[in-house]
Amino acid sequence: MKHLPEVDHDSGSPDDEEGSEAPQPSTSGLRKSESLDSISLGSEKPEEKRFKRGVVYISFIPQGMTPTILRDRLTRFAPVGRMYMQRVEEKGEKKRKKKKESTWVQPDNYSEGWVEFLKKRHAKQVAALLNNQPMGGKKKDRFHDHLWNLKYLSRFKWIHLVERLSFEKAVMRQKMQNEISQAKRVANFFKETVEREERQRKRLKKSNSGASENTSSAGGPSPYVFAQRETVEEKKAKKPQVNQDRENFLKSLFS
């Protein structure tokens, strides 16, 4: 090594010399690692920017608009990722109607929706461009005169929507369980009331029958008197009296 004769051996120990020689390979190693880090970081930054997405809230969805139609209309302006539309459950309506020989399914109606754009700036631009603007299309299109109601949700991510929907589902499940338990309590209370009244009625009937038996055994007057037919002996005892009365009547006539 050419620089060894120039080193002053009196000013330091061998450990110091090794320490002075060590930074040379380490600096080269650091430069290599820095170059690799810069390459890796440079490749990651565009991915973060590319996958930074934005969510737009739709407060009104026309009747009959399906997720496919909504996706097709919004894809004309910017690429769209995930979508969620809140379905309206209408009671008392038959969704299936027979038309000729085939079965026609009535499309669901939606009240609101959330759309995730692949780029955040596209979401902002679409919300600013289409809000309160007619949906357009052909004049005969059923959605031609409807207006867009869009709002960009700042600092809102798709995970927030998932958490909100799961929370609402849990609340609905808990509410349903409470209603079922309340209905069971009412049914059990009604059943217990009927059984208690039935037991009281049987107990009262039994007590009344026991009281009547006690009065009859004590020799008291019977509450009911039934008419009975005369016996044969009673009829024979009455016949001589009838004949005697007849004879007395005849004697009184001819005397």
VEXDREN-2710 file (C-alpha; in Angstrom, 1 decimal):
% VEXDREN-2710
k/r/px/py/pz
1/MET/0.0/0.0/0.0
2/LYS/1.4/3.4/-1.0
3/HIS/0.1/5.4/1.9
4/LEU/1.6/3.3/4.6
5/PRO/5.1/5.0/4.7
6/GLU/3.4/8.4/5.2
7/VAL/1.7/7.3/8.5
8/ASP/3.2/8.6/11.8
9/HIS/3.6/5.5/14.0
10/ASP/4.3/7.5/17.1
11/SER/0.9/9.3/17.0
12/GLY/-1.3/6.3/17.4
13/SER/-1.5/2.5/18.1
14/PRO/-2.3/-0.3/15.6
15/ASP/-5.8/-0.1/16.6
16/ASP/-5.9/3.4/15.4
17/GLU/-4.4/2.4/12.1
18/GLU/-7.0/-0.3/11.7
19/GLY/-9.6/2.2/12.5
20/SER/-8.3/4.6/10.0
21/GLU/-8.2/2.0/7.3
22/ALA/-11.8/0.7/8.1
23/PRO/-13.7/3.7/6.8
24/GLN/-12.5/3.1/3.2
25/PRO/-14.4/-0.1/2.5
26/SER/-17.3/1.0/4.7
27/THR/-17.7/4.2/2.7
28/SER/-17.8/2.3/-0.5
29/GLY/-20.3/-0.1/1.1
30/LEU/-22.5/2.8/2.2
31/ARG/-22.4/4.3/-1.3
32/LYS/-23.5/1.0/-2.7
33/SER/-26.3/0.7/-0.1
34/GLU/-27.3/4.3/-0.7
35/SER/-27.5/3.7/-4.4
36/LEU/-29.7/0.6/-3.8
37/ASP/-31.9/2.4/-1.4
38/SER/-32.3/5.3/-3.8
39/ILE/-33.3/2.8/-6.5
40/SER/-35.8/1.0/-4.3
41/LEU/-37.3/4.2/-2.9
42/GLY/-37.5/5.6/-6.4
43/SER/-39.5/2.5/-7.5
44/GLU/-41.8/2.7/-4.5
45/LYS/-42.8/6.4/-4.7
46/PRO/-44.6/6.1/-8.0
47/GLU/-46.5/3.1/-6.7
48/GLU/-47.7/5.1/-3.6
49/LYS/-48.8/8.0/-5.8
50/ARG/-50.4/5.7/-8.3
51/PHE/-52.4/3.8/-5.6
52/LYS/-53.5/6.8/-3.7
53/ARG/-57.2/6.6/-4.3
54/GLY/-60.2/8.9/-3.7
55/VAL/-63.8/8.2/-2.7
56/VAL/-66.8/10.0/-4.0
57/TYR/-70.2/10.0/-2.3
58/ILE/-73.4/9.9/-4.4
59/SER/-76.4/11.1/-2.4
60/PHE/-79.0/10.4/-5.1
61/ILE/-79.3/7.4/-7.5
62/PRO/-82.2/7.5/-10.0
63/GLN/-84.7/4.7/-9.9
64/GLY/-83.6/1.8/-12.2
65/MET/-79.9/2.7/-12.3
66/THR/-77.8/-0.5/-11.6
67/PRO/-74.2/-0.7/-10.5
68/THR/-73.2/-1.6/-14.1
69/ILE/-74.8/1.5/-15.6
70/LEU/-73.3/3.7/-13.0
71/ARG/-69.8/2.2/-13.5
72/ASP/-70.1/2.7/-17.3
73/ARG/-71.1/6.3/-17.0
74/LEU/-68.3/7.2/-14.5
75/THR/-65.6/5.2/-16.3
76/ARG/-66.0/7.6/-19.3
77/PHE/-64.3/10.3/-17.1
78/ALA/-61.8/8.3/-15.0
79/PRO/-61.0/4.7/-14.1
80/VAL/-63.2/3.4/-11.3
81/GLY/-62.3/0.8/-8.6
82/ARG/-64.6/-0.5/-6.0
83/MET/-68.3/0.6/-5.6
84/TYR/-71.0/0.1/-3.1
85/MET/-74.7/1.1/-3.5
86/GLN/-77.2/1.0/-0.6
87/ARG/-80.2/-1.0/-1.7
88/VAL/-83.8/0.2/-0.8
89/GLU/-86.0/-2.7/0.5
90/GLU/-89.5/-2.0/-0.6
91/LYS/-92.2/-4.0/1.2
92/GLY/-95.3/-5.3/-0.5
93/GLU/-93.9/-5.3/-4.0
94/LYS/-93.6/-8.4/-6.2
95/LYS/-90.2/-8.2/-7.8
96/ARG/-90.8/-11.1/-10.1
97/LYS/-93.3/-10.7/-12.9
98/LYS/-94.1/-13.2/-15.6
99/LYS/-93.8/-11.7/-19.1
100/LYS/-94.8/-14.1/-21.9
101/GLU/-92.9/-17.3/-21.2
102/SER/-89.8/-15.9/-19.6
103/THR/-89.3/-14.5/-16.1
104/TRP/-88.5/-10.8/-15.8
105/VAL/-86.7/-9.6/-12.6
106/GLN/-87.4/-6.0/-11.5
107/PRO/-84.1/-4.2/-10.8
108/ASP/-83.4/-3.1/-7.3
109/ASN/-83.6/0.6/-6.3
110/TYR/-80.7/2.3/-4.6
111/SER/-80.7/5.3/-2.3
112/GLU/-77.0/6.3/-2.1
113/GLY/-73.6/5.0/-3.1
114/TRP/-69.8/5.3/-2.8
115/VAL/-67.4/5.1/-5.7
116/GLU/-63.6/4.7/-5.3
117/PHE/-61.5/6.2/-8.1
118/LEU/-58.0/4.8/-8.8
119/LYS/-56.5/8.2/-8.5
120/LYS/-57.3/10.8/-5.9
121/ARG/-57.1/13.8/-8.3
122/HIS/-59.5/12.1/-10.7
123/ALA/-62.0/11.8/-7.9
124/LYS/-61.7/15.5/-7.1
125/GLN/-62.0/16.4/-10.7
126/VAL/-65.0/14.2/-11.4
127/ALA/-66.8/15.5/-8.3
128/ALA/-66.2/19.1/-9.2
129/LEU/-67.1/18.6/-12.9
130/LEU/-70.3/16.5/-12.6
131/ASN/-71.9/17.8/-9.4
132/ASN/-75.3/19.4/-10.1
133/GLN/-74.9/18.6/-13.8
134/PRO/-77.3/16.6/-15.9
135/MET/-76.3/13.0/-16.5
136/GLY/-76.7/13.4/-20.2
137/GLY/-76.7/10.7/-22.8
138/LYS/-79.3/10.2/-25.5
139/LYS/-82.5/12.3/-25.2
140/LYS/-84.6/9.1/-24.9
141/ASP/-82.5/7.8/-22.1
142/ARG/-84.4/7.6/-18.8
143/PHE/-81.5/9.2/-16.9
144/HIS/-81.0/12.1/-19.3
145/ASP/-82.6/14.8/-17.1
146/HIS/-81.4/13.6/-13.7
147/LEU/-78.7/15.6/-12.0
148/TRP/-75.5/14.2/-10.5
149/ASN/-75.2/14.7/-6.7
150/LEU/-71.5/14.0/-6.0
151/LYS/-69.2/15.0/-3.2
152/TYR/-65.6/14.2/-2.7
153/LEU/-64.9/12.8/0.7
154/SER/-61.6/14.3/2.0
155/ARG/-59.4/12.0/4.1
156/PHE/-61.9/9.2/3.6
157/LYS/-60.8/5.7/2.8
158/TRP/-62.6/2.6/1.8
159/ILE/-61.8/0.9/5.1
160/HIS/-63.8/3.6/6.8
161/LEU/-66.8/2.6/4.8
162/VAL/-66.3/-1.1/5.5
163/GLU/-66.1/-0.4/9.2
164/ARG/-69.2/1.7/9.1
165/LEU/-71.2/-0.9/7.3
166/SER/-70.0/-3.7/9.6
167/PHE/-71.0/-1.5/12.6
168/GLU/-74.5/-0.9/11.2
169/LYS/-74.9/-4.6/10.5
170/ALA/-73.9/-5.4/14.1
171/VAL/-76.4/-2.8/15.4
172/MET/-79.2/-4.3/13.2
173/ARG/-78.3/-7.8/14.4
174/GLN/-78.4/-6.7/18.0
175/LYS/-81.7/-4.9/17.5
176/MET/-83.2/-8.0/15.9
177/GLN/-82.0/-10.1/18.8
178/ASN/-83.5/-7.7/21.2
179/GLU/-86.9/-7.8/19.4
180/ILE/-86.8/-11.6/19.3
181/SER/-86.0/-11.8/23.0
182/GLN/-88.8/-9.3/23.8
183/ALA/-91.3/-11.3/21.7
184/LYS/-90.2/-14.5/23.6
185/ARG/-90.7/-12.7/27.0
186/VAL/-94.2/-11.6/26.0
187/ALA/-95.1/-15.1/24.8
188/ASN/-93.8/-16.7/28.0
189/PHE/-95.7/-14.2/30.1
190/PHE/-98.9/-14.9/28.3
191/LYS/-98.3/-18.7/28.6
192/GLU/-97.6/-18.4/32.3
193/THR/-100.8/-16.2/32.8
194/VAL/-103.0/-18.8/31.0
195/GLU/-101.5/-21.7/33.0
196/ARG/-101.9/-19.8/36.3
197/GLU/-105.6/-19.0/35.5
198/GLU/-106.2/-22.7/34.6
199/ARG/-104.7/-23.9/37.9
200/GLN/-106.8/-21.4/39.8
201/ARG/-109.9/-22.5/38.0
202/LYS/-109.2/-26.2/38.8
203/ARG/-108.5/-25.4/42.4
204/LEU/-111.8/-23.4/42.7
205/LYS/-113.7/-26.2/41.1
206/LYS/-112.2/-28.8/43.4
207/SER/-113.0/-26.6/46.5
208/ASN/-116.6/-26.2/45.4
209/SER/-117.1/-29.9/44.9
210/GLY/-115.7/-30.6/48.3
211/ALA/-118.0/-28.1/49.9
212/SER/-121.1/-29.7/48.3
213/GLU/-120.1/-33.1/49.5
214/ASN/-119.8/-31.8/53.0
215/THR/-123.3/-30.2/53.0
216/SER/-124.9/-33.4/51.6
217/SER/-123.2/-35.6/54.3
218/ALA/-124.4/-33.2/57.1
219/GLY/-128.1/-33.8/56.2
220/GLY/-128.9/-30.4/55.0
221/PRO/-131.7/-29.7/52.4
222/SER/-130.9/-30.7/48.9
223/PRO/-130.7/-27.7/46.6
224/TYR/-132.6/-29.5/43.9
225/VAL/-136.1/-31.3/44.1
226/PHE/-137.0/-33.7/41.3
227/ALA/-140.6/-34.9/40.5
228/GLN/-141.0/-38.7/40.6
229/ARG/-143.7/-41.0/39.4
230/GLU/-146.0/-42.8/41.7
231/THR/-145.3/-46.4/42.6
232/VAL/-147.8/-49.3/42.0
233/GLU/-148.7/-49.6/45.7
234/GLU/-149.6/-45.9/45.8
235/LYS/-151.8/-46.3/42.8
236/LYS/-153.6/-49.3/44.4
237/ALA/-154.2/-47.5/47.6
238/LYS/-155.9/-44.7/45.7
239/LYS/-158.3/-47.0/43.8
240/PRO/-160.7/-48.0/46.7
241/GLN/-161.2/-44.4/47.6
242/VAL/-162.2/-43.6/44.0
243/ASN/-164.8/-46.4/44.0
244/GLN/-166.3/-45.3/47.3
245/ASP/-166.7/-41.7/46.0
246/ARG/-168.5/-43.0/42.9
247/GLU/-171.0/-45.1/44.9
248/ASN/-171.8/-42.1/47.2
249/PHE/-172.5/-40.0/44.2
250/LEU/-174.9/-42.5/42.6
251/LYS/-176.8/-42.9/45.8
252/SER/-177.3/-39.2/46.1
253/LEU/-178.8/-39.0/42.6
254/PHE/-181.4/-41.7/43.0
255/SER/-182.5/-40.9/46.5
END
